[in-house]
Amino acid sequence: MRLRTTILRRVKLTITLMLGVAACVQSPDRAYEFALMGDNPYPTENVPKFRALIQDVNSRASLEWVIHVGDIRPGLAAAEPCSDEVLRGRFELYQGFDVPLIYTPGDNDWFDCVAESAGGYDEYERLAFLRALFFPDPTATTGGRSMPVRSQSFEPGFEEFVENVLWTRGEVVYATVHLVALTRVPTDPETAGRRLDAAIAWIDGAFELARETGSAAVFIATQVDPWVVAGNPVLVGQRCEACLDPRSGMEPLYSALLQHTSEFTGPVVLAVGDTHIFRVDKPLYRDDGTLVENFTRVETFGHPYVHWVRVTVDPSDRGVFTFHQELVPENVALTGPS
């Protein structure tokens, strides 16, 4: 409890200072936009499609940054190595964005690298390489231009989690949390538990900051989709009762989202990838079956569909966030199962 309190105090102090700087250069009610994407380009043959996506994003002068929710290479079944060359190639590809890039790792990017088809790597060695590559400066993003962020690596006890970052803009608190689908039993369950603990602590800090600063909304981005099956709980339960259970290893995430969103009066968005289905819906329910109405999930397009989502943020609007599907013209005709 003492460690968590210290974390919250440090995060609030740092971000309050950042808010003060931002307030000097912009109106807090000014609307802005950013790009959301993930689960791409996946195989190397998709790289030309992703270059077209980058050009499409760069043509939009209104965008402030890009969030990529992970899975930059294909998964377990693909015969593509998880090599230094492939990962560096993806990093260099993403530097083609004109705006800041915020990236949170996916399971394909390190956890699944143990597969023989991926090269049979040690997943934690791959994670260390990925962290050094994508987060060379924990205080700032990569991409075409840099943007200051607060990294969890500066919090005592979470020094390795350079990938979990937090920033604010126009009365909205943003956070990325490293959470991935467990496609197998973790090699080191204790390390997996630490990753989940770090994610929950970072989510706690983001909501605490939002309440303390009177923020209008909270936006959290991660790779894992907690609700693989979603819909009306009664109808889903009739056909598949187990489908409504928390996803393996994600039980604390459900509790944290339910508690914080229920206590927060503004909109809360969880941006995910993982299942490659573009959707904007409301999958969070209380134990009594009632809908948590101020919570929204947005999932990005994923391979083989190489498109992106444009997010408009207007703190003066009661919904704050508006989501627009952006189909890259060059990729509509090219896209198909592969």
C-alpha positions in Angstrom: 0.0 0.0 0.0 2.9 2.4 0.8 4.5 1.7 -2.5 1.3 2.3 -4.4 0.7 5.6 -2.6 4.2 6.8 -3.4 3.7 5.9 -7.1 0.4 7.9 -7.2 2.0 10.9 -5.6 5.0 10.9 -8.0 2.8 10.5 -11.0 0.4 13.3 -9.9 3.3 15.7 -9.3 5.0 15.0 -12.6 1.8 15.2 -14.7 0.5 18.2 -12.9 3.6 20.0 -14.0 3.1 18.8 -17.5 -0.5 20.1 -17.4 0.8 23.5 -16.3 3.1 23.7 -19.3 0.4 22.5 -21.7 -2.0 25.1 -20.4 0.3 27.9 -21.4 0.3 26.9 -25.0 -3.2 25.7 -25.8 -6.8 26.0 -24.7 -7.9 22.9 -22.7 -11.2 22.9 -24.6 -9.6 22.7 -28.1 -10.5 19.6 -30.1 -7.7 17.5 -31.6 -7.2 14.2 -33.3 -4.8 11.2 -33.2 -4.4 7.9 -35.1 -5.0 4.4 -33.5 -3.8 1.2 -35.1 -2.4 -2.2 -34.3 -1.8 -5.9 -35.3 0.1 -4.6 -38.4 1.9 -5.0 -40.7 2.3 -8.6 -39.5 4.1 -10.5 -42.4 6.7 -8.9 -44.5 4.5 -8.9 -47.6 2.2 -6.5 -45.8 4.9 -3.8 -45.4 4.0 -2.1 -48.7 0.4 -1.8 -47.5 1.6 -0.4 -44.2 3.7 2.2 -46.0 0.5 3.3 -47.8 -1.1 3.6 -44.3 1.8 5.7 -43.1 1.3 8.0 -46.1 -2.4 8.2 -45.4 -1.8 9.2 -41.8 0.9 11.7 -42.7 -1.5 13.4 -45.1 -3.7 14.4 -42.1 -2.3 17.6 -40.7 -4.7 17.5 -37.8 -3.2 14.4 -36.1 -1.2 14.9 -32.9 0.2 11.4 -32.5 -0.1 7.7 -33.4 -0.8 4.9 -30.9 0.1 1.4 -32.0 -1.4 -1.3 -29.7 1.2 -4.0 -30.6 1.7 -7.2 -32.6 4.1 -5.8 -35.2 4.9 -9.3 -36.6 2.9 -12.5 -37.2 2.0 -15.0 -34.5 2.7 -18.6 -33.7 1.6 -20.2 -36.9 3.7 -17.9 -39.2 7.2 -18.9 -40.4 8.7 -15.5 -39.9 11.7 -15.1 -37.5 11.6 -12.9 -34.4 15.0 -11.8 -35.3 16.9 -8.5 -34.6 16.6 -7.7 -38.3 12.8 -8.1 -38.4 12.2 -6.1 -35.2 14.6 -3.4 -36.3 12.9 -3.3 -39.7 9.5 -2.7 -38.0 10.9 0.0 -35.7 12.5 1.8 -38.7 9.2 1.5 -40.6 7.3 3.2 -37.8 9.7 6.1 -37.8 8.1 7.1 -41.1 5.2 8.7 -39.2 5.6 12.5 -39.1 4.0 12.6 -35.6 5.0 11.1 -32.3 4.7 7.3 -32.1 3.4 5.6 -28.9 3.8 1.8 -29.0 2.8 -0.9 -26.5 4.2 -4.4 -27.1 2.1 -7.4 -28.2 2.5 -11.1 -27.5 3.7 -11.7 -31.1 6.5 -9.2 -30.6 8.3 -11.2 -27.8 6.1 -13.7 -25.9 5.5 -16.0 -28.9 9.1 -15.8 -30.1 9.8 -19.1 -28.3 8.0 -20.9 -31.2 10.2 -22.9 -33.5 8.6 -21.1 -36.5 9.7 -17.8 -34.9 13.3 -18.9 -34.3 13.0 -20.5 -30.9 14.2 -17.5 -28.9 14.1 -16.9 -25.2 11.1 -14.6 -24.8 12.6 -12.5 -22.1 15.8 -11.8 -24.1 13.5 -10.7 -26.9 11.5 -8.5 -24.6 14.8 -6.9 -23.4 15.8 -6.3 -27.0 12.4 -4.8 -27.9 12.5 -2.5 -24.9 15.9 -1.2 -25.8 14.9 -0.7 -29.4 11.5 0.9 -29.1 12.1 2.9 -25.8 15.6 4.3 -26.1 14.6 7.4 -24.0 11.9 6.6 -21.5 11.0 10.3 -21.1 10.0 10.8 -24.8 8.4 9.0 -27.7 10.0 8.0 -31.0 8.4 8.8 -34.4 8.8 11.8 -36.7 8.9 14.2 -33.7 9.3 13.6 -30.0 6.6 14.1 -27.3 7.3 14.0 -23.6 5.8 11.2 -21.6 6.0 9.8 -18.1 7.4 6.2 -17.9 6.6 3.7 -15.2 10.3 2.9 -15.2 10.8 5.9 -12.9 8.5 4.5 -10.2 10.3 2.4 -7.5 9.7 -1.3 -8.0 8.8 -1.0 -11.6 12.1 0.0 -13.2 12.0 -2.4 -16.1 8.6 -1.2 -17.4 9.8 1.5 -19.8 6.9 0.7 -22.1 4.2 1.8 -19.8 3.8 5.5 -20.3 1.4 8.3 -19.4 0.6 11.7 -20.7 -2.1 14.3 -20.8 -3.7 16.6 -23.3 -6.8 18.8 -23.2 -8.2 17.5 -19.9 -7.7 13.8 -20.9 -5.3 11.4 -19.2 -3.7 8.8 -21.6 -1.9 5.7 -20.5 -0.4 2.6 -22.2 -0.2 -0.7 -20.3 1.7 -3.8 -21.4 -0.8 -6.7 -21.3 -0.8 -9.6 -23.7 -2.9 -12.7 -24.4 -1.3 -15.8 -22.8 -1.2 -18.3 -25.6 0.6 -20.7 -23.4 1.7 -21.1 -19.8 4.4 -18.4 -19.1 7.9 -19.7 -18.8 8.2 -17.6 -15.6 4.8 -17.1 -13.9 6.3 -14.8 -11.4 7.5 -12.4 -14.1 4.1 -12.6 -15.8 2.5 -11.7 -12.5 4.8 -8.7 -12.1 3.7 -7.5 -15.5 0.1 -7.7 -14.5 0.8 -6.0 -11.2 2.6 -3.2 -13.0 -0.3 -2.7 -15.4 -2.9 -2.5 -12.6 -0.7 -0.1 -10.7 -0.3 2.1 -13.8 -4.1 2.1 -14.4 -4.7 3.0 -10.7 -2.3 5.9 -11.1 -4.0 7.2 -14.3 -7.4 7.3 -12.7 -6.1 8.9 -9.5 -4.5 11.6 -11.6 -7.7 12.1 -13.6 -9.7 12.5 -10.4 -7.1 14.8 -8.8 -6.9 17.1 -11.8 -10.6 17.1 -12.7 -9.9 15.5 -16.1 -12.8 15.0 -18.5 -11.9 11.5 -19.6 -9.4 8.6 -19.5 -8.0 6.7 -22.5 -6.0 3.5 -21.9 -4.3 1.5 -24.7 -3.1 -2.1 -24.5 -2.7 -5.1 -26.8 -4.9 -7.7 -25.2 -8.6 -7.8 -25.8 -10.2 -8.8 -22.5 -13.6 -9.7 -24.2 -13.0 -12.2 -27.0 -16.7 -12.9 -26.9 -19.0 -10.0 -26.2 -22.7 -9.1 -26.5 -25.9 -9.2 -24.4 -24.9 -11.2 -21.3 -28.2 -13.1 -21.2 -28.0 -14.2 -24.8 -24.3 -15.0 -24.8 -24.7 -16.9 -21.5 -27.4 -19.0 -22.9 -25.2 -20.2 -25.7 -21.8 -20.3 -24.0 -21.7 -19.6 -20.3 -17.9 -19.9 -20.0 -17.5 -17.3 -22.7 -18.3 -14.5 -20.2 -15.6 -15.6 -17.8 -12.6 -13.3 -17.4 -9.9 -14.1 -20.0 -7.2 -16.3 -18.5 -4.7 -14.1 -16.5 -6.8 -11.0 -16.9 -9.0 -11.3 -13.9 -7.5 -8.3 -12.0 -7.9 -6.1 -15.1 -11.7 -6.7 -15.1 -11.9 -5.7 -11.5 -9.7 -2.6 -11.9 -11.7 -1.4 -15.0 -15.0 -2.0 -13.3 -14.1 -0.2 -10.1 -12.4 2.8 -11.6 -14.9 3.4 -14.4 -17.8 3.1 -11.9 -16.2 5.7 -9.7 -15.2 8.1 -12.5 -17.9 10.3 -13.9 -16.4 10.9 -17.4 -15.9 8.7 -20.4 -13.4 5.9 -20.2 -12.0 4.2 -23.3 -10.0 1.0 -23.5 -8.2 0.7 -26.9 -7.2 -2.8 -27.8 -6.0 -5.0 -30.7 -5.5 -8.8 -30.5 -8.6 -10.1 -32.3 -8.3 -8.0 -35.4 -12.0 -6.9 -35.5 -12.7 -3.2 -35.9 -15.5 -2.3 -33.4 -16.6 0.3 -30.9 -18.8 -1.2 -28.2 -19.6 -1.4 -24.5 -18.7 -4.8 -23.1 -18.3 -3.9 -19.4 -21.1 -5.1 -17.1 -21.4 -5.1 -13.3 -22.0 -8.3 -11.4 -25.8 -7.6 -11.3 -25.9 -7.5 -15.1 -26.2 -3.7 -15.5 -24.1 -1.9 -18.1 -21.2 0.4 -17.2 -22.4 3.1 -19.6 -19.4 5.4 -19.5 -17.0 2.6 -20.6 -16.2 2.0 -24.3 -13.9 -0.4 -26.0 -12.5 0.5 -29.4 -10.6 -2.2 -31.3 -8.4 -1.4 -34.2 -8.2 -3.1 -37.6 -5.7 -5.9 -37.8 -4.1 -8.2 -40.4 -5.0 -8.8 -43.2 -6.9 -5.4 -43.0 -4.3 -2.6 -43.0 -6.4 0.4 -42.0 -6.5 2.7 -39.0 -8.9 4.6 -36.7 -9.0 8.4 -36.4 -10.0 9.5 -32.9 -11.4 13.0 -32.4 -11.1 14.3 -28.9 -13.3 17.3 -27.8 -13.4 17.8 -24.0 -16.3 20.2 -24.4 -18.4 17.4 -25.9 -20.1 15.1 -23.3 -18.8 12.0 -25.1 -15.3 13.5 -25.5 -14.2 10.8 -28.0 -15.5 10.2 -31.6 -14.1 7.3 -33.6 -13.8 7.3 -37.4 -12.8 4.3 -39.5 -10.1 5.2 -42.0 -9.9 2.8 -44.9 -6.6 3.3 -46.8 -7.7 3.5 -50.5 -4.7 1.6 -51.8 -5.4 -1.3 -49.4 -9.1 -1.8 -49.9 -8.6 -3.5 -53.2 -5.4 -5.3 -52.1 -6.7 -6.6 -48.8 -7.8 -10.2 -48.6 -7.1 -13.4 -46.7 -3.4 -14.4 -46.8 
